[in-house]
Amino acid sequence: MRLGQRPQEASPARLLEGALRTGPFHVALRAAIAARRLPLHRVQHHLSRQGIKVGVTSLSYWQQGARRPQRPESMRAVRALEGILGLPEESLIRLLSPAGPAPVAQRPATRSYRSLVEASEALHALLAELGSPLDGGLHTVGHHERVRIGPGRQLLDRTSQQIVRAHRDGVDRYVAIHHGDPGCSPGDVVVSATENCRTGRVRWDATTGVLVAELLFDTCLRAGDTHLFGYGFADGTAGPATEYVRGFSFAGGQYALQIRFTDDALPVRCHRFAQQSTAAPRGARKELTLSGRHRSVHVVEPQVRAGLLGIDWDWE
């Protein structure tokens, strides 16, 4: 993932204006739908009134970047969307051309957007293999995560203490996710269950570095029950790390992230940031100061929103 620019929080209209100018297509489409405050089923309804059949799932994939309109019927739908969403003619279609808009110069990415989409697809496949839905029937009430960066500037390990609340009966496990830095070896990552759980099945995708692990509870939760448990991932298999990012598919409770460095490898600056999605610009940036004794920085979010939150740093 790349170190982003430091914009002020923009209005939906400003975000849409920029997305239509620079793309990519899925970001512009998502910004247009958000600016018009139309749920996808209403967008589908407007299309069907024009005799165009596109499923809500397809619309969702288009705005996530998981799929790209290509067939003639899909291109017809894109042209219709320009009118439905009140956009200038050709504003979306041109973003689907092979040339596309001129790229915006940015700092080289640690992880490309394409790699993040591939990681997301791998994650969904691994969750499906475990038979686990994305939320697993649990809402996070609180999560304290500690990350250690080693003398070789690599992510050594991360540990979590988490409190969850069941929103349905019969929940007896949590699926933890680890996405290693580029070059990592997920098969060599060690999963540990440290408190009120035990390790179940572990699956990984070697190409993307995504690993998922079942954490089995000793009790079966009913709706409304809470559970406190701890777990960790020992990695150290990748090259230098420049950030740690936590993704949230759903809104939740408090989240605290602490990054600890060693005296042999201290960054020159650190920042916290937030993103609405992997394709959106990074905002809410704030410089963080290393504590003198523990060589660490941290962020605390009282109530997380869907999106991404993290800390990045520069070594030079």
C-alpha positions as a Markdown table, in Angstrom:
| # | Residue | x | y | z |
|---|---|---|---|---|
| 1 | Met | 0.0 | 0.0 | 0.0 |
| 2 | Arg | 1.3 | 3.4 | -0.8 |
| 3 | Leu | 2.1 | 6.4 | 1.4 |
| 4 | Gly | -0.7 | 8.8 | 0.3 |
| 5 | Gln | -1.0 | 12.5 | 0.1 |
| 6 | Arg | -2.2 | 14.6 | 3.0 |
| 7 | Pro | -5.5 | 16.2 | 1.9 |
| 8 | Gln | -8.1 | 17.9 | 4.0 |
| 9 | Glu | -11.3 | 15.9 | 4.4 |
| 10 | Ala | -13.2 | 16.5 | 1.1 |
| 11 | Ser | -16.9 | 16.7 | 0.5 |
| 12 | Pro | -18.5 | 14.0 | -1.6 |
| 13 | Ala | -18.9 | 16.5 | -4.5 |
| 14 | Arg | -15.1 | 17.3 | -4.4 |
| 15 | Leu | -14.2 | 13.6 | -4.2 |
| 16 | Leu | -16.5 | 12.9 | -7.2 |
| 17 | Glu | -14.9 | 15.8 | -9.2 |
| 18 | Gly | -11.4 | 14.4 | -8.6 |
| 19 | Ala | -12.4 | 10.8 | -9.3 |
| 20 | Leu | -14.0 | 11.7 | -12.6 |
| 21 | Arg | -10.9 | 13.5 | -13.6 |
| 22 | Thr | -8.3 | 11.0 | -12.6 |
| 23 | Gly | -10.2 | 7.7 | -12.2 |
| 24 | Pro | -10.0 | 4.8 | -12.0 |
| 25 | Phe | -13.5 | 3.8 | -13.1 |
| 26 | His | -14.6 | 2.0 | -9.9 |
| 27 | Val | -13.5 | 4.9 | -7.7 |
| 28 | Ala | -15.4 | 7.3 | -9.9 |
| 29 | Leu | -18.5 | 5.1 | -9.9 |
| 30 | Arg | -18.4 | 4.6 | -6.1 |
| 31 | Ala | -18.0 | 8.4 | -5.6 |
| 32 | Ala | -20.9 | 9.2 | -7.9 |
| 33 | Ile | -23.2 | 6.8 | -6.1 |
| 34 | Ala | -22.2 | 8.1 | -2.7 |
| 35 | Ala | -22.6 | 11.7 | -3.9 |
| 36 | Arg | -26.2 | 11.0 | -5.0 |
| 37 | Arg | -26.9 | 8.9 | -1.9 |
| 38 | Leu | -28.5 | 6.1 | -3.9 |
| 39 | Pro | -28.5 | 2.6 | -2.5 |
| 40 | Leu | -27.5 | 0.0 | -5.1 |
| 41 | His | -31.0 | -1.5 | -5.3 |
| 42 | Arg | -32.3 | 1.9 | -6.4 |
| 43 | Val | -29.6 | 2.2 | -9.0 |
| 44 | Gln | -30.6 | -1.2 | -10.3 |
| 45 | His | -34.3 | -0.1 | -10.3 |
| 46 | His | -33.5 | 3.0 | -12.5 |
| 47 | Leu | -31.5 | 0.8 | -14.9 |
| 48 | Ser | -34.4 | -1.8 | -15.2 |
| 49 | Arg | -36.8 | 1.0 | -16.0 |
| 50 | Gln | -34.6 | 1.7 | -19.1 |
| 51 | Gly | -34.7 | -2.0 | -20.0 |
| 52 | Ile | -31.2 | -2.7 | -18.8 |
| 53 | Lys | -30.7 | -5.8 | -16.6 |
| 54 | Val | -27.7 | -5.5 | -14.2 |
| 55 | Gly | -27.6 | -7.3 | -10.8 |
| 56 | Val | -26.9 | -5.6 | -7.6 |
| 57 | Thr | -23.9 | -7.9 | -7.2 |
| 58 | Ser | -22.5 | -6.8 | -10.5 |
| 59 | Leu | -22.9 | -3.1 | -9.5 |
| 60 | Ser | -21.2 | -3.9 | -6.2 |
| 61 | Tyr | -18.3 | -5.6 | -8.0 |
| 62 | Trp | -18.0 | -2.6 | -10.4 |
| 63 | Gln | -17.7 | -0.1 | -7.6 |
| 64 | Gln | -15.2 | -2.3 | -5.7 |
| 65 | Gly | -13.0 | -2.8 | -8.7 |
| 66 | Ala | -13.4 | -6.6 | -8.4 |
| 67 | Arg | -14.9 | -6.7 | -12.0 |
| 68 | Arg | -14.9 | -4.3 | -14.9 |
| 69 | Pro | -17.7 | -3.7 | -17.4 |
| 70 | Gln | -16.7 | -5.1 | -20.8 |
| 71 | Arg | -19.7 | -6.6 | -22.6 |
| 72 | Pro | -21.9 | -4.4 | -24.8 |
| 73 | Glu | -24.8 | -4.7 | -22.4 |
| 74 | Ser | -22.5 | -3.6 | -19.6 |
| 75 | Met | -21.2 | -0.7 | -21.5 |
| 76 | Arg | -24.8 | 0.3 | -22.3 |
| 77 | Ala | -25.5 | 0.2 | -18.5 |
| 78 | Val | -22.5 | 2.5 | -17.9 |
| 79 | Arg | -23.8 | 5.1 | -20.3 |
| 80 | Ala | -27.2 | 4.9 | -18.6 |
| 81 | Leu | -25.5 | 5.3 | -15.2 |
| 82 | Glu | -24.1 | 8.6 | -16.4 |
| 83 | Gly | -27.6 | 10.0 | -16.8 |
| 84 | Ile | -29.0 | 8.3 | -13.7 |
| 85 | Leu | -26.2 | 9.7 | -11.5 |
| 86 | Gly | -26.3 | 13.2 | -13.2 |
| 87 | Leu | -22.8 | 12.9 | -14.7 |
| 88 | Pro | -21.5 | 14.5 | -17.9 |
| 89 | Glu | -21.7 | 12.3 | -21.0 |
| 90 | Glu | -18.7 | 10.0 | -21.5 |
| 91 | Ser | -17.4 | 10.8 | -18.0 |
| 92 | Leu | -17.5 | 7.2 | -16.9 |
| 93 | Ile | -17.0 | 5.5 | -20.3 |
| 94 | Arg | -13.7 | 7.3 | -20.9 |
| 95 | Leu | -12.3 | 5.8 | -17.7 |
| 96 | Leu | -12.9 | 2.3 | -19.3 |
| 97 | Ser | -10.8 | 3.1 | -22.4 |
| 98 | Pro | -7.5 | 1.3 | -22.7 |
| 99 | Ala | -5.6 | 4.6 | -22.3 |
| 100 | Gly | -7.7 | 6.0 | -19.5 |
| 101 | Pro | -6.9 | 9.3 | -17.8 |
| 102 | Ala | -3.3 | 10.4 | -17.2 |
| 103 | Pro | -1.9 | 8.9 | -14.1 |
| 104 | Val | -1.3 | 11.1 | -11.0 |
| 105 | Ala | 2.3 | 11.1 | -9.8 |
| 106 | Gln | 2.6 | 9.6 | -6.4 |
| 107 | Arg | 5.2 | 8.0 | -4.2 |
| 108 | Pro | 5.9 | 4.4 | -5.3 |
| 109 | Ala | 3.5 | 1.9 | -3.7 |
| 110 | Thr | 4.6 | -0.7 | -1.2 |
| 111 | Arg | 1.6 | -2.7 | -2.4 |
| 112 | Ser | -0.2 | -1.9 | -5.7 |
| 113 | Tyr | -3.9 | -1.6 | -5.8 |
| 114 | Arg | -4.0 | -4.6 | -8.0 |
| 115 | Ser | -2.2 | -6.7 | -5.3 |
| 116 | Leu | -4.8 | -5.5 | -2.7 |
| 117 | Val | -7.7 | -6.6 | -4.9 |
| 118 | Glu | -6.0 | -10.0 | -5.4 |
| 119 | Ala | -5.5 | -10.3 | -1.7 |
| 120 | Ser | -9.2 | -9.5 | -1.1 |
| 121 | Glu | -10.2 | -12.2 | -3.6 |
| 122 | Ala | -7.8 | -14.7 | -1.9 |
| 123 | Leu | -9.3 | -13.8 | 1.5 |
| 124 | His | -12.8 | -14.4 | 0.4 |
| 125 | Ala | -11.8 | -17.8 | -1.0 |
| 126 | Leu | -10.0 | -18.8 | 2.2 |
| 127 | Leu | -13.0 | -17.8 | 4.3 |
| 128 | Ala | -15.3 | -19.8 | 2.0 |
| 129 | Glu | -13.0 | -22.8 | 2.5 |
| 130 | Leu | -13.5 | -22.5 | 6.2 |
| 131 | Gly | -17.2 | -22.0 | 5.8 |
| 132 | Ser | -17.0 | -18.7 | 7.6 |
| 133 | Pro | -19.0 | -15.5 | 6.8 |
| 134 | Leu | -17.1 | -12.2 | 6.8 |
| 135 | Asp | -18.4 | -11.1 | 10.3 |
| 136 | Gly | -18.7 | -14.6 | 11.8 |
| 137 | Gly | -21.7 | -13.6 | 13.8 |
| 138 | Leu | -19.6 | -11.3 | 16.0 |
| 139 | His | -19.3 | -7.6 | 16.6 |
| 140 | Thr | -16.0 | -6.2 | 18.0 |
| 141 | Val | -16.5 | -4.3 | 21.3 |
| 142 | Gly | -12.8 | -3.6 | 21.8 |
| 143 | His | -9.5 | -4.5 | 20.2 |
| 144 | His | -6.0 | -3.7 | 21.4 |
| 145 | Glu | -3.3 | -4.7 | 18.9 |
| 146 | Arg | 0.5 | -4.5 | 19.5 |
| 147 | Val | 2.9 | -4.8 | 16.5 |
| 148 | Arg | 6.7 | -5.2 | 16.9 |
| 149 | Ile | 9.2 | -4.1 | 14.3 |
| 150 | Gly | 12.6 | -5.9 | 14.4 |
| 151 | Pro | 16.1 | -4.6 | 14.0 |
| 152 | Gly | 15.9 | -5.7 | 10.3 |
| 153 | Arg | 13.0 | -3.3 | 9.9 |
| 154 | Gln | 10.6 | -6.3 | 9.4 |
| 155 | Leu | 7.3 | -7.0 | 11.1 |
| 156 | Leu | 8.4 | -9.5 | 13.8 |
| 157 | Asp | 5.0 | -10.2 | 15.3 |
| 158 | Arg | 1.7 | -8.8 | 16.4 |
| 159 | Thr | -0.6 | -9.7 | 19.3 |
| 160 | Ser | -4.2 | -8.9 | 19.9 |
| 161 | Gln | -6.5 | -8.9 | 22.9 |
| 162 | Gln | -10.1 | -8.6 | 21.6 |
| 163 | Ile | -13.6 | -8.4 | 23.1 |
| 164 | Val | -16.5 | -9.5 | 20.9 |
| 165 | Arg | -20.3 | -9.7 | 21.3 |
| 166 | Ala | -22.3 | -12.3 | 19.5 |
| 167 | His | -25.3 | -11.1 | 17.4 |
| 168 | Arg | -26.7 | -14.6 | 16.8 |
| 169 | Asp | -26.8 | -17.8 | 18.7 |
| 170 | Gly | -24.3 | -20.6 | 18.3 |
| 171 | Val | -21.1 | -18.7 | 17.7 |
| 172 | Asp | -18.0 | -20.7 | 19.0 |
| 173 | Arg | -15.1 | -19.3 | 17.0 |
| 174 | Tyr | -13.4 | -16.3 | 15.5 |
| 175 | Val | -11.4 | -16.2 | 12.2 |
| 176 | Ala | -8.3 | -14.0 | 12.5 |
| 177 | Ile | -6.7 | -12.6 | 9.4 |
| 178 | His | -3.0 | -11.8 | 8.8 |
| 179 | His | -1.7 | -10.1 | 5.6 |
| 180 | Gly | 2.0 | -10.3 | 5.5 |
| 181 | Asp | 4.2 | -7.6 | 3.9 |
| 182 | Pro | 5.5 | -8.2 | 0.3 |
| 183 | Gly | 7.9 | -11.2 | 0.2 |
| 184 | Cys | 6.5 | -12.9 | 3.3 |
| 185 | Ser | 6.1 | -16.6 | 3.6 |
| 186 | Pro | 2.7 | -17.2 | 5.1 |
| 187 | Gly | 3.4 | -20.9 | 5.5 |
| 188 | Asp | 6.1 | -20.1 | 8.0 |
| 189 | Val | 4.0 | -17.7 | 10.1 |
| 190 | Val | 3.2 | -19.1 | 13.5 |
| 191 | Val | -0.3 | -18.6 | 15.0 |
| 192 | Ser | -0.7 | -18.6 | 18.7 |
| 193 | Ala | -3.9 | -18.7 | 20.8 |
| 194 | Thr | -2.9 | -17.0 | 24.1 |
| 195 | Glu | -6.1 | -16.5 | 26.1 |
| 196 | Asn | -9.6 | -18.1 | 26.2 |
| 197 | Cys | -9.3 | -19.8 | 22.8 |
| 198 | Arg | -7.3 | -22.5 | 20.9 |
| 199 | Thr | -6.1 | -22.7 | 17.4 |
| 200 | Gly | -8.2 | -24.5 | 14.8 |
| 201 | Arg | -7.7 | -24.7 | 11.1 |
| 202 | Val | -5.1 | -22.5 | 9.4 |
| 203 | Arg | -5.1 | -21.7 | 5.7 |
| 204 | Trp | -3.0 | -19.4 | 3.6 |
| 205 | Asp | -2.4 | -18.1 | 0.1 |
| 206 | Ala | 1.3 | -18.1 | -0.8 |
| 207 | Thr | 0.9 | -15.7 | -3.7 |
| 208 | Thr | -0.7 | -12.8 | -1.8 |
| 209 | Gly | 0.6 | -13.5 | 1.7 |
| 210 | Val | -2.9 | -13.8 | 3.2 |
| 211 | Leu | -3.4 | -16.2 | 6.1 |
| 212 | Val | -6.6 | -17.0 | 8.1 |
| 213 | Ala | -6.7 | -18.9 | 11.3 |
| 214 | Glu | -9.7 | -20.3 | 13.3 |
| 215 | Leu | -9.7 | -19.4 | 17.0 |
| 216 | Leu | -12.0 | -21.8 | 18.8 |
| 217 | Phe | -13.8 | -20.8 | 22.0 |
| 218 | Asp | -14.4 | -23.1 | 24.9 |
| 219 | Thr | -18.0 | -22.0 | 25.0 |
| 220 | Cys | -20.8 | -21.5 | 22.6 |
| 221 | Leu | -22.0 | -17.9 | 22.6 |
| 222 | Arg | -25.7 | -16.9 | 22.5 |
| 223 | Ala | -26.8 | -13.6 | 21.0 |
| 224 | Gly | -25.7 | -10.8 | 23.3 |
| 225 | Asp | -23.0 | -12.8 | 25.0 |
| 226 | Thr | -19.5 | -11.3 | 25.1 |
| 227 | His | -16.1 | -13.1 | 25.0 |
| 228 | Leu | -12.6 | -11.8 | 25.7 |
| 229 | Phe | -9.7 | -13.7 | 24.0 |
| 230 | Gly | -6.1 | -13.2 | 22.9 |
| 231 | Tyr | -4.0 | -14.4 | 20.0 |
| 232 | Gly | -0.9 | -13.5 | 17.9 |
| 233 | Phe | 1.0 | -14.0 | 14.7 |
| 234 | Ala | 4.8 | -14.4 | 14.6 |
| 235 | Asp | 6.0 | -13.4 | 11.2 |
| 236 | Gly | 9.5 | -11.9 | 10.5 |
| 237 | Thr | 9.5 | -13.5 | 7.0 |
| 238 | Ala | 9.3 | -10.4 | 4.8 |
| 239 | Gly | 11.5 | -7.4 | 4.0 |
| 240 | Pro | 11.4 | -3.9 | 5.6 |
| 241 | Ala | 7.9 | -2.8 | 6.7 |
| 242 | Thr | 6.8 | 0.8 | 6.2 |
| 243 | Glu | 3.3 | 0.7 | 7.6 |
| 244 | Tyr | 0.7 | -1.4 | 9.4 |
| 245 | Val | -2.9 | -1.2 | 8.3 |
| 246 | Arg | -6.1 | -2.6 | 9.8 |
| 247 | Gly | -9.1 | -3.1 | 7.7 |
| 248 | Phe | -12.7 | -2.9 | 9.0 |
| 249 | Ser | -15.5 | -4.4 | 7.0 |
| 250 | Phe | -18.0 | -3.2 | 9.6 |
| 251 | Ala | -18.3 | -0.4 | 12.1 |
| 252 | Gly | -17.3 | -1.4 | 15.6 |
| 253 | Gly | -16.1 | -0.5 | 19.1 |
| 254 | Gln | -12.8 | 0.9 | 20.3 |
| 255 | Tyr | -9.6 | 0.0 | 18.5 |
| 256 | Ala | -6.1 | 0.7 | 19.8 |
| 257 | Leu | -2.9 | 0.1 | 17.7 |
| 258 | Gln | 0.6 | 0.3 | 19.1 |
| 259 | Ile | 3.7 | 0.0 | 17.0 |
| 260 | Arg | 7.0 | -0.7 | 18.8 |
| 261 | Phe | 10.4 | -0.3 | 17.3 |
| 262 | Thr | 13.9 | -1.3 | 18.5 |
| 263 | Asp | 16.8 | 1.0 | 19.3 |
| 264 | Asp | 18.6 | -0.5 | 16.3 |
| 265 | Ala | 16.0 | 0.5 | 13.8 |
| 266 | Leu | 14.1 | 3.7 | 14.6 |
| 267 | Pro | 12.0 | 5.5 | 11.9 |
| 268 | Val | 12.6 | 9.2 | 11.2 |
| 269 | Arg | 8.8 | 10.1 | 11.3 |
| 270 | Cys | 5.5 | 8.3 | 11.8 |
| 271 | His | 1.9 | 9.3 | 10.9 |
| 272 | Arg | -1.5 | 7.9 | 11.6 |
| 273 | Phe | -4.0 | 7.8 | 8.7 |
| 274 | Ala | -7.5 | 6.6 | 7.7 |
| 275 | Gln | -9.0 | 5.6 | 4.3 |
| 276 | Gln | -12.5 | 5.0 | 3.2 |
| 277 | Ser | -11.2 | 2.1 | 1.0 |
| 278 | Thr | -8.0 | 0.9 | -0.5 |
| 279 | Ala | -8.6 | 3.0 | -3.6 |
| 280 | Ala | -9.4 | 6.2 | -1.7 |
| 281 | Pro | -6.8 | 8.9 | -0.8 |
| 282 | Arg | -5.4 | 8.8 | 2.7 |
| 283 | Gly | -6.8 | 11.4 | 5.0 |
| 284 | Ala | -7.0 | 12.3 | 8.7 |
| 285 | Arg | -3.2 | 12.2 | 8.8 |
| 286 | Lys | -1.5 | 13.2 | 12.0 |
| 287 | Glu | 2.2 | 13.1 | 12.9 |
| 288 | Leu | 3.0 | 10.8 | 15.9 |
| 289 | Thr | 5.9 | 11.1 | 18.3 |
| 290 | Leu | 7.9 | 8.1 | 19.4 |
| 291 | Ser | 7.8 | 7.7 | 23.2 |
| 292 | Gly | 11.2 | 8.0 | 24.7 |
| 293 | Arg | 11.2 | 4.8 | 26.8 |
| 294 | His | 9.3 | 2.2 | 24.8 |
| 295 | Arg | 10.2 | 3.5 | 21.3 |
| 296 | Ser | 6.5 | 3.2 | 20.3 |
| 297 | Val | 3.7 | 5.1 | 18.7 |
| 298 | His | 0.0 | 4.4 | 19.0 |
| 299 | Val | -3.5 | 5.5 | 17.9 |
| 300 | Val | -6.8 | 5.0 | 19.6 |
| 301 | Glu | -10.1 | 5.1 | 17.7 |
| 302 | Pro | -13.1 | 5.2 | 20.1 |
| 303 | Gln | -15.6 | 3.8 | 17.5 |
| 304 | Val | -14.2 | 2.5 | 14.2 |
| 305 | Arg | -16.0 | 3.0 | 10.9 |
| 306 | Ala | -15.8 | 0.7 | 7.9 |
| 307 | Gly | -12.6 | 1.3 | 6.0 |
| 308 | Leu | -8.9 | 1.3 | 7.0 |
| 309 | Leu | -6.9 | 2.7 | 9.8 |
| 310 | Gly | -3.2 | 2.5 | 10.3 |
| 311 | Ile | 0.2 | 4.0 | 11.0 |
| 312 | Asp | 3.0 | 4.5 | 8.4 |
| 313 | Trp | 6.6 | 5.6 | 8.8 |
| 314 | Asp | 9.7 | 6.6 | 6.9 |
| 315 | Trp | 13.1 | 5.0 | 7.5 |
| 316 | Glu | 15.1 | 7.7 | 5.8 |
